[in-house]
Amino acid sequence: MSPDLKTILINRRQVRQFALESARVRAHRFTRVSSELLFTCEAHLKQFVLAYVRRLPSKGKTIV
């Protein structure tokens, strides 16, 4: 992963570990996680948060 391409919302180590643990049930054993997966996870998380916040009522102070 190049140093100028960073993810800011996700913990890369935790995502990488979760992906590898999730892949253990497969017949093929995976040992690496690409930076593209991390950027895809980051993009999906950003989209989810934006959509969630936009659906909230315009009252209150707490995002639930």
PyMOL commands that set and color helices and strands:
alter all, ss='L'
color gray80, all
select helices_A, chain A and resi 12-25+35-55
alter helices_A, ss='H'
color red, helices_A
deselect
rebuild
show_as cartoon
